[in-house]
């Protein structure tokens, strides 16, 4: 039953994404940009933390 629920959830998410892209492409592009900025900020933070650790935590 869990597998079927997962498939349904993925299907619903895909339909929603397609709906947003078709009805308002500019807003969809903004969402993608926000997502990539979040990923970039997270990667930069991890890099800063690793540099801090490599420097001995000073």
mmCIF file of the N, C-alpha and C atoms, coordinates in Angstrom:
data_MODEL
# 
_entry.id   MODEL 
# 
loop_
_atom_site.group_PDB 
_atom_site.id 
_atom_site.type_symbol 
_atom_site.label_atom_id 
_atom_site.label_alt_id 
_atom_site.label_comp_id 
_atom_site.label_asym_id 
_atom_site.label_entity_id 
_atom_site.label_seq_id 
_atom_site.pdbx_PDB_ins_code 
_atom_site.Cartn_x 
_atom_site.Cartn_y 
_atom_site.Cartn_z 
_atom_site.occupancy 
_atom_site.B_iso_or_equiv 
_atom_site.pdbx_formal_charge 
_atom_site.auth_seq_id 
_atom_site.auth_comp_id 
_atom_site.auth_asym_id 
_atom_site.auth_atom_id 
_atom_site.pdbx_PDB_model_num 
ATOM 1   N N  . UNK A 1 1  ? 0.816  -1.195 0.000   1.00 0.00 ? 1  UNK A N  1 
ATOM 2   C CA . UNK A 1 1  ? 0.000  0.000  0.000   1.00 0.00 ? 1  UNK A CA 1 
ATOM 3   C C  . UNK A 1 1  ? 0.863  1.264  0.000   1.00 0.00 ? 1  UNK A C  1 
ATOM 4   N N  . UNK A 1 2  ? 2.004  1.237  0.688   1.00 0.00 ? 2  UNK A N  1 
ATOM 5   C CA . UNK A 1 2  ? 2.872  2.414  0.757   1.00 0.00 ? 2  UNK A CA 1 
ATOM 6   C C  . UNK A 1 2  ? 3.441  2.755  -0.617  1.00 0.00 ? 2  UNK A C  1 
ATOM 7   N N  . UNK A 1 3  ? 3.726  1.740  -1.415  1.00 0.00 ? 3  UNK A N  1 
ATOM 8   C CA . UNK A 1 3  ? 4.277  1.983  -2.745  1.00 0.00 ? 3  UNK A CA 1 
ATOM 9   C C  . UNK A 1 3  ? 3.244  2.696  -3.611  1.00 0.00 ? 3  UNK A C  1 
ATOM 10  N N  . UNK A 1 4  ? 2.011  2.269  -3.539  1.00 0.00 ? 4  UNK A N  1 
ATOM 11  C CA . UNK A 1 4  ? 0.952  2.914  -4.315  1.00 0.00 ? 4  UNK A CA 1 
ATOM 12  C C  . UNK A 1 4  ? 0.750  4.358  -3.874  1.00 0.00 ? 4  UNK A C  1 
ATOM 13  N N  . UNK A 1 5  ? 0.818  4.615  -2.576  1.00 0.00 ? 5  UNK A N  1 
ATOM 14  C CA . UNK A 1 5  ? 0.672  5.972  -2.076  1.00 0.00 ? 5  UNK A CA 1 
ATOM 15  C C  . UNK A 1 5  ? 1.811  6.851  -2.570  1.00 0.00 ? 5  UNK A C  1 
ATOM 16  N N  . UNK A 1 6  ? 3.001  6.294  -2.605  1.00 0.00 ? 6  UNK A N  1 
ATOM 17  C CA . UNK A 1 6  ? 4.160  7.048  -3.081  1.00 0.00 ? 6  UNK A CA 1 
ATOM 18  C C  . UNK A 1 6  ? 4.003  7.382  -4.565  1.00 0.00 ? 6  UNK A C  1 
ATOM 19  N N  . UNK A 1 7  ? 3.553  6.416  -5.348  1.00 0.00 ? 7  UNK A N  1 
ATOM 20  C CA . UNK A 1 7  ? 3.338  6.661  -6.776  1.00 0.00 ? 7  UNK A CA 1 
ATOM 21  C C  . UNK A 1 7  ? 2.278  7.731  -6.994  1.00 0.00 ? 7  UNK A C  1 
ATOM 22  N N  . UNK A 1 8  ? 1.227  7.690  -6.214  1.00 0.00 ? 8  UNK A N  1 
ATOM 23  C CA . UNK A 1 8  ? 0.158  8.681  -6.338  1.00 0.00 ? 8  UNK A CA 1 
ATOM 24  C C  . UNK A 1 8  ? 0.682  10.065 -5.968  1.00 0.00 ? 8  UNK A C  1 
ATOM 25  N N  . UNK A 1 9  ? 1.459  10.149 -4.906  1.00 0.00 ? 9  UNK A N  1 
ATOM 26  C CA . UNK A 1 9  ? 2.005  11.439 -4.476  1.00 0.00 ? 9  UNK A CA 1 
ATOM 27  C C  . UNK A 1 9  ? 2.932  12.023 -5.539  1.00 0.00 ? 9  UNK A C  1 
ATOM 28  N N  . UNK A 1 10 ? 3.760  11.196 -6.147  1.00 0.00 ? 10 UNK A N  1 
ATOM 29  C CA . UNK A 1 10 ? 4.659  11.659 -7.205  1.00 0.00 ? 10 UNK A CA 1 
ATOM 30  C C  . UNK A 1 10 ? 3.849  12.121 -8.413  1.00 0.00 ? 10 UNK A C  1 
ATOM 31  N N  . UNK A 1 11 ? 2.820  11.395 -8.760  1.00 0.00 ? 11 UNK A N  1 
ATOM 32  C CA . UNK A 1 11 ? 1.963  11.758 -9.885  1.00 0.00 ? 11 UNK A CA 1 
ATOM 33  C C  . UNK A 1 11 ? 1.274  13.103 -9.627  1.00 0.00 ? 11 UNK A C  1 
ATOM 34  N N  . UNK A 1 12 ? 0.723  13.280 -8.439  1.00 0.00 ? 12 UNK A N  1 
ATOM 35  C CA . UNK A 1 12 ? 0.045  14.532 -8.097  1.00 0.00 ? 12 UNK A CA 1 
ATOM 36  C C  . UNK A 1 12 ? 1.038  15.696 -8.129  1.00 0.00 ? 12 UNK A C  1 
ATOM 37  N N  . UNK A 1 13 ? 2.236  15.492 -7.617  1.00 0.00 ? 13 UNK A N  1 
ATOM 38  C CA . UNK A 1 13 ? 3.256  16.536 -7.635  1.00 0.00 ? 13 UNK A CA 1 
ATOM 39  C C  . UNK A 1 13 ? 3.639  16.901 -9.074  1.00 0.00 ? 13 UNK A C  1 
ATOM 40  N N  . UNK A 1 14 ? 3.792  15.908 -9.928  1.00 0.00 ? 14 UNK A N  1 
ATOM 41  C CA . UNK A 1 14 ? 4.140  16.160 -11.327 1.00 0.00 ? 14 UNK A CA 1 
ATOM 42  C C  . UNK A 1 14 ? 3.036  16.942 -12.030 1.00 0.00 ? 14 UNK A C  1 
ATOM 43  N N  . UNK A 1 15 ? 1.791  16.595 -11.780 1.00 0.00 ? 15 UNK A N  1 
ATOM 44  C CA . UNK A 1 15 ? 0.669  17.308 -12.389 1.00 0.00 ? 15 UNK A CA 1 
ATOM 45  C C  . UNK A 1 15 ? 0.641  18.753 -11.893 1.00 0.00 ? 15 UNK A C  1 
ATOM 46  N N  . UNK A 1 16 ? 0.894  18.965 -10.622 1.00 0.00 ? 16 UNK A N  1 
ATOM 47  C CA . UNK A 1 16 ? 0.911  20.316 -10.077 1.00 0.00 ? 16 UNK A CA 1 
ATOM 48  C C  . UNK A 1 16 ? 2.024  21.152 -10.701 1.00 0.00 ? 16 UNK A C  1 
ATOM 49  N N  . UNK A 1 17 ? 3.213  20.569 -10.830 1.00 0.00 ? 17 UNK A N  1 
ATOM 50  C CA . UNK A 1 17 ? 4.341  21.285 -11.435 1.00 0.00 ? 17 UNK A CA 1 
ATOM 51  C C  . UNK A 1 17 ? 4.020  21.654 -12.881 1.00 0.00 ? 17 UNK A C  1 
ATOM 52  N N  . UNK A 1 18 ? 3.488  20.727 -13.633 1.00 0.00 ? 18 UNK A N  1 
ATOM 53  C CA . UNK A 1 18 ? 3.108  21.022 -15.019 1.00 0.00 ? 18 UNK A CA 1 
ATOM 54  C C  . UNK A 1 18 ? 2.036  22.103 -15.083 1.00 0.00 ? 18 UNK A C  1 
ATOM 55  N N  . UNK A 1 19 ? 1.085  22.062 -14.182 1.00 0.00 ? 19 UNK A N  1 
ATOM 56  C CA . UNK A 1 19 ? 0.037  23.081 -14.139 1.00 0.00 ? 19 UNK A CA 1 
ATOM 57  C C  . UNK A 1 19 ? 0.633  24.470 -13.901 1.00 0.00 ? 19 UNK A C  1 
ATOM 58  N N  . UNK A 1 20 ? 1.554  24.574 -12.934 1.00 0.00 ? 20 UNK A N  1 
ATOM 59  C CA . UNK A 1 20 ? 2.176  25.867 -12.630 1.00 0.00 ? 20 UNK A CA 1 
ATOM 60  C C  . UNK A 1 20 ? 2.983  26.360 -13.826 1.00 0.00 ? 20 UNK A C  1 
ATOM 61  N N  . UNK A 1 21 ? 3.730  25.463 -14.465 1.00 0.00 ? 21 UNK A N  1 
ATOM 62  C CA . UNK A 1 21 ? 4.550  25.855 -15.616 1.00 0.00 ? 21 UNK A CA 1 
ATOM 63  C C  . UNK A 1 21 ? 3.667  26.336 -16.769 1.00 0.00 ? 21 UNK A C  1 
ATOM 64  N N  . UNK A 1 22 ? 2.577  25.654 -17.028 1.00 0.00 ? 22 UNK A N  1 
ATOM 65  C CA . UNK A 1 22 ? 1.715  26.005 -18.154 1.00 0.00 ? 22 UNK A CA 1 
ATOM 66  C C  . UNK A 1 22 ? 0.939  27.291 -17.878 1.00 0.00 ? 22 UNK A C  1 
ATOM 67  N N  . UNK A 1 23 ? 0.439  27.454 -16.668 1.00 0.00 ? 23 UNK A N  1 
ATOM 68  C CA . UNK A 1 23 ? -0.404 28.617 -16.378 1.00 0.00 ? 23 UNK A CA 1 
ATOM 69  C C  . UNK A 1 23 ? 0.394  29.887 -16.120 1.00 0.00 ? 23 UNK A C  1 
ATOM 70  N N  . UNK A 1 24 ? 1.608  29.768 -15.552 1.00 0.00 ? 24 UNK A N  1 
ATOM 71  C CA . UNK A 1 24 ? 2.397  30.967 -15.244 1.00 0.00 ? 24 UNK A CA 1 
ATOM 72  C C  . UNK A 1 24 ? 3.890  30.647 -15.320 1.00 0.00 ? 24 UNK A C  1 
ATOM 73  N N  . UNK A 1 25 ? 4.448  30.638 -16.533 1.00 0.00 ? 25 UNK A N  1 
ATOM 74  C CA . UNK A 1 25 ? 5.856  30.269 -16.693 1.00 0.00 ? 25 UNK A CA 1 
ATOM 75  C C  . UNK A 1 25 ? 6.820  31.202 -15.956 1.00 0.00 ? 25 UNK A C  1 
ATOM 76  N N  . UNK A 1 26 ? 6.508  32.483 -15.882 1.00 0.00 ? 26 UNK A N  1 
ATOM 77  C CA . UNK A 1 26 ? 7.406  33.418 -15.196 1.00 0.00 ? 26 UNK A CA 1 
ATOM 78  C C  . UNK A 1 26 ? 7.493  33.096 -13.707 1.00 0.00 ? 26 UNK A C  1 
ATOM 79  N N  . UNK A 1 27 ? 6.367  32.783 -13.103 1.00 0.00 ? 27 UNK A N  1 
ATOM 80  C CA . UNK A 1 27 ? 6.356  32.433 -11.683 1.00 0.00 ? 27 UNK A CA 1 
ATOM 81  C C  . UNK A 1 27 ? 7.081  31.108 -11.451 1.00 0.00 ? 27 UNK A C  1 
ATOM 82  N N  . UNK A 1 28 ? 6.926  30.167 -12.371 1.00 0.00 ? 28 UNK A N  1 
ATOM 83  C CA . UNK A 1 28 ? 7.625  28.885 -12.268 1.00 0.00 ? 28 UNK A CA 1 
ATOM 84  C C  . UNK A 1 28 ? 9.133  29.113 -12.323 1.00 0.00 ? 28 UNK A C  1 
ATOM 85  N N  . UNK A 1 29 ? 9.576  30.014 -13.203 1.00 0.00 ? 29 UNK A N  1 
ATOM 86  C CA . UNK A 1 29 ? 11.003 30.327 -13.291 1.00 0.00 ? 29 UNK A CA 1 
ATOM 87  C C  . UNK A 1 29 ? 11.498 30.950 -11.991 1.00 0.00 ? 29 UNK A C  1 
ATOM 88  N N  . UNK A 1 30 ? 10.673 31.783 -11.368 1.00 0.00 ? 30 UNK A N  1 
ATOM 89  C CA . UNK A 1 30 ? 11.048 32.370 -10.077 1.00 0.00 ? 30 UNK A CA 1 
ATOM 90  C C  . UNK A 1 30 ? 11.214 31.290 -9.011  1.00 0.00 ? 30 UNK A C  1 
ATOM 91  N N  . UNK A 1 31 ? 10.316 30.305 -9.016  1.00 0.00 ? 31 UNK A N  1 
ATOM 92  C CA . UNK A 1 31 ? 10.422 29.212 -8.049  1.00 0.00 ? 31 UNK A CA 1 
ATOM 93  C C  . UNK A 1 31 ? 11.711 28.424 -8.250  1.00 0.00 ? 31 UNK A C  1 
ATOM 94  N N  . UNK A 1 32 ? 12.062 28.173 -9.495  1.00 0.00 ? 32 UNK A N  1 
ATOM 95  C CA . UNK A 1 32 ? 13.295 27.435 -9.786  1.00 0.00 ? 32 UNK A CA 1 
ATOM 96  C C  . UNK A 1 32 ? 14.502 28.247 -9.331  1.00 0.00 ? 32 UNK A C  1 
ATOM 97  N N  . UNK A 1 33 ? 14.492 29.548 -9.581  1.00 0.00 ? 33 UNK A N  1 
ATOM 98  C CA . UNK A 1 33 ? 15.599 30.400 -9.158  1.00 0.00 ? 33 UNK A CA 1 
ATOM 99  C C  . UNK A 1 33 ? 15.725 30.406 -7.638  1.00 0.00 ? 33 UNK A C  1 
ATOM 100 N N  . UNK A 1 34 ? 14.624 30.492 -6.934  1.00 0.00 ? 34 UNK A N  1 
ATOM 101 C CA . UNK A 1 34 ? 14.648 30.466 -5.475  1.00 0.00 ? 34 UNK A CA 1 
ATOM 102 C C  . UNK A 1 34 ? 15.233 29.144 -4.982  1.00 0.00 ? 34 UNK A C  1 
ATOM 103 N N  . UNK A 1 35 ? 14.845 28.041 -5.621  1.00 0.00 ? 35 UNK A N  1 
ATOM 104 C CA . UNK A 1 35 ? 15.366 26.733 -5.237  1.00 0.00 ? 35 UNK A CA 1 
ATOM 105 C C  . UNK A 1 35 ? 16.870 26.639 -5.442  1.00 0.00 ? 35 UNK A C  1 
ATOM 106 N N  . UNK A 1 36 ? 17.352 27.098 -6.597  1.00 0.00 ? 36 UNK A N  1 
ATOM 107 C CA . UNK A 1 36 ? 18.787 27.042 -6.859  1.00 0.00 ? 36 UNK A CA 1 
ATOM 108 C C  . UNK A 1 36 ? 19.563 27.968 -5.932  1.00 0.00 ? 36 UNK A C  1 
ATOM 109 N N  . UNK A 1 37 ? 19.016 29.124 -5.590  1.00 0.00 ? 37 UNK A N  1 
ATOM 110 C CA . UNK A 1 37 ? 19.679 30.010 -4.643  1.00 0.00 ? 37 UNK A CA 1 
ATOM 111 C C  . UNK A 1 37 ? 19.777 29.352 -3.270  1.00 0.00 ? 37 UNK A C  1 
ATOM 112 N N  . UNK A 1 38 ? 18.737 28.656 -2.870  1.00 0.00 ? 38 UNK A N  1 
ATOM 113 C CA . UNK A 1 38 ? 18.765 27.941 -1.591  1.00 0.00 ? 38 UNK A CA 1 
ATOM 114 C C  . UNK A 1 38 ? 19.820 26.852 -1.576  1.00 0.00 ? 38 UNK A C  1 
ATOM 115 N N  . UNK A 1 39 ? 19.904 26.091 -2.661  1.00 0.00 ? 39 UNK A N  1 
ATOM 116 C CA . UNK A 1 39 ? 20.920 25.039 -2.757  1.00 0.00 ? 39 UNK A CA 1 
ATOM 117 C C  . UNK A 1 39 ? 22.314 25.653 -2.745  1.00 0.00 ? 39 UNK A C  1 
ATOM 118 N N  . UNK A 1 40 ? 22.494 26.761 -3.463  1.00 0.00 ? 40 UNK A N  1 
ATOM 119 C CA . UNK A 1 40 ? 23.792 27.432 -3.505  1.00 0.00 ? 40 UNK A CA 1 
ATOM 120 C C  . UNK A 1 40 ? 24.197 27.943 -2.126  1.00 0.00 ? 40 UNK A C  1 
ATOM 121 N N  . UNK A 1 41 ? 23.259 28.544 -1.413  1.00 0.00 ? 41 UNK A N  1 
ATOM 122 C CA . UNK A 1 41 ? 23.554 29.042 -0.066  1.00 0.00 ? 41 UNK A CA 1 
ATOM 123 C C  . UNK A 1 41 ? 23.906 27.902 0.881   1.00 0.00 ? 41 UNK A C  1 
ATOM 124 N N  . UNK A 1 42 ? 23.202 26.786 0.766   1.00 0.00 ? 42 UNK A N  1 
ATOM 125 C CA . UNK A 1 42 ? 23.487 25.640 1.620   1.00 0.00 ? 42 UNK A CA 1 
ATOM 126 C C  . UNK A 1 42 ? 24.877 25.079 1.325   1.00 0.00 ? 42 UNK A C  1 
ATOM 127 N N  . UNK A 1 43 ? 25.234 24.967 0.060   1.00 0.00 ? 43 UNK A N  1 
ATOM 128 C CA . UNK A 1 43 ? 26.551 24.460 -0.307  1.00 0.00 ? 43 UNK A CA 1 
ATOM 129 C C  . UNK A 1 43 ? 27.653 25.405 0.180   1.00 0.00 ? 43 UNK A C  1 
ATOM 130 N N  . UNK A 1 44 ? 27.421 26.702 0.069   1.00 0.00 ? 44 UNK A N  1 
ATOM 131 C CA . UNK A 1 44 ? 28.405 27.686 0.539   1.00 0.00 ? 44 UNK A CA 1 
ATOM 132 C C  . UNK A 1 44 ? 28.583 27.573 2.051   1.00 0.00 ? 44 UNK A C  1 
ATOM 133 N N  . UNK A 1 45 ? 27.485 27.382 2.777   1.00 0.00 ? 45 UNK A N  1 
ATOM 134 C CA . UNK A 1 45 ? 27.558 27.246 4.227   1.00 0.00 ? 45 UNK A CA 1 
ATOM 135 C C  . UNK A 1 45 ? 28.317 25.997 4.636   1.00 0.00 ? 45 UNK A C  1 
ATOM 136 N N  . UNK A 1 46 ? 28.085 24.902 3.933   1.00 0.00 ? 46 UNK A N  1 
ATOM 137 C CA . UNK A 1 46 ? 28.822 23.666 4.227   1.00 0.00 ? 46 UNK A CA 1 
ATOM 138 C C  . UNK A 1 46 ? 30.305 23.875 3.950   1.00 0.00 ? 46 UNK A C  1 
ATOM 139 N N  . UNK A 1 47 ? 30.633 24.548 2.851   1.00 0.00 ? 47 UNK A N  1 
ATOM 140 C CA . UNK A 1 47 ? 32.029 24.839 2.533   1.00 0.00 ? 47 UNK A CA 1 
ATOM 141 C C  . UNK A 1 47 ? 32.682 25.717 3.585   1.00 0.00 ? 47 UNK A C  1 
ATOM 142 N N  . UNK A 1 48 ? 31.965 26.737 4.054   1.00 0.00 ? 48 UNK A N  1 
ATOM 143 C CA . UNK A 1 48 ? 32.494 27.594 5.121   1.00 0.00 ? 48 UNK A CA 1 
ATOM 144 C C  . UNK A 1 48 ? 32.734 26.801 6.395   1.00 0.00 ? 48 UNK A C  1 
ATOM 145 N N  . UNK A 1 49 ? 31.818 25.911 6.732   1.00 0.00 ? 49 UNK A N  1 
ATOM 146 C CA . UNK A 1 49 ? 31.968 25.085 7.927   1.00 0.00 ? 49 UNK A CA 1 
ATOM 147 C C  . UNK A 1 49 ? 33.172 24.155 7.804   1.00 0.00 ? 49 UNK A C  1 
ATOM 148 N N  . UNK A 1 50 ? 33.340 23.538 6.637   1.00 0.00 ? 50 UNK A N  1 
ATOM 149 C CA . UNK A 1 50 ? 34.477 22.642 6.437   1.00 0.00 ? 50 UNK A CA 1 
ATOM 150 C C  . UNK A 1 50 ? 35.801 23.416 6.496   1.00 0.00 ? 50 UNK A C  1 
ATOM 151 N N  . UNK A 1 51 ? 35.815 24.622 5.954   1.00 0.00 ? 51 UNK A N  1 
ATOM 152 C CA . UNK A 1 51 ? 37.018 25.457 6.045   1.00 0.00 ? 51 UNK A CA 1 
ATOM 153 C C  . UNK A 1 51 ? 37.310 25.813 7.494   1.00 0.00 ? 51 UNK A C  1 
ATOM 154 N N  . UNK A 1 52 ? 36.276 26.114 8.245   1.00 0.00 ? 52 UNK A N  1 
ATOM 155 C CA . UNK A 1 52 ? 36.443 26.428 9.664   1.00 0.00 ? 52 UNK A CA 1 
ATOM 156 C C  . UNK A 1 52 ? 37.013 25.220 10.413  1.00 0.00 ? 52 UNK A C  1 
ATOM 157 N N  . UNK A 1 53 ? 36.504 24.030 10.100  1.00 0.00 ? 53 UNK A N  1 
ATOM 158 C CA . UNK A 1 53 ? 37.018 22.818 10.731  1.00 0.00 ? 53 UNK A CA 1 
ATOM 159 C C  . UNK A 1 53 ? 38.478 22.571 10.343  1.00 0.00 ? 53 UNK A C  1 
ATOM 160 N N  . UNK A 1 54 ? 38.812 22.787 9.078   1.00 0.00 ? 54 UNK A N  1 
ATOM 161 C CA . UNK A 1 54 ? 40.184 22.558 8.607   1.00 0.00 ? 54 UNK A CA 1 
ATOM 162 C C  . UNK A 1 54 ? 41.156 23.537 9.256   1.00 0.00 ? 54 UNK A C  1 
ATOM 163 N N  . UNK A 1 55 ? 40.675 24.712 9.598   1.00 0.00 ? 55 UNK A N  1 
ATOM 164 C CA . UNK A 1 55 ? 41.521 25.710 10.261  1.00 0.00 ? 55 UNK A CA 1 
ATOM 165 C C  . UNK A 1 55 ? 41.640 25.471 11.753  1.00 0.00 ? 55 UNK A C  1 
ATOM 166 N N  . UNK A 1 56 ? 41.044 24.444 12.257  1.00 0.00 ? 56 UNK A N  1 
ATOM 167 C CA . UNK A 1 56 ? 41.142 24.090 13.663  1.00 0.00 ? 56 UNK A CA 1 
ATOM 168 C C  . UNK A 1 56 ? 40.030 24.684 14.494  1.00 0.00 ? 56 UNK A C  1 
ATOM 169 N N  . UNK A 1 57 ? 39.004 25.175 13.867  1.00 0.00 ? 57 UNK A N  1 
ATOM 170 C CA . UNK A 1 57 ? 37.865 25.719 14.615  1.00 0.00 ? 57 UNK A CA 1 
ATOM 171 C C  . UNK A 1 57 ? 38.115 27.087 15.193  1.00 0.00 ? 57 UNK A C  1 
ATOM 172 N N  . UNK A 1 58 ? 39.018 27.832 14.587  1.00 0.00 ? 58 UNK A N  1 
ATOM 173 C CA . UNK A 1 58 ? 39.328 29.182 15.090  1.00 0.00 ? 58 UNK A CA 1 
ATOM 174 C C  . UNK A 1 58 ? 38.558 30.227 14.322  1.00 0.00 ? 58 UNK A C  1 
# 
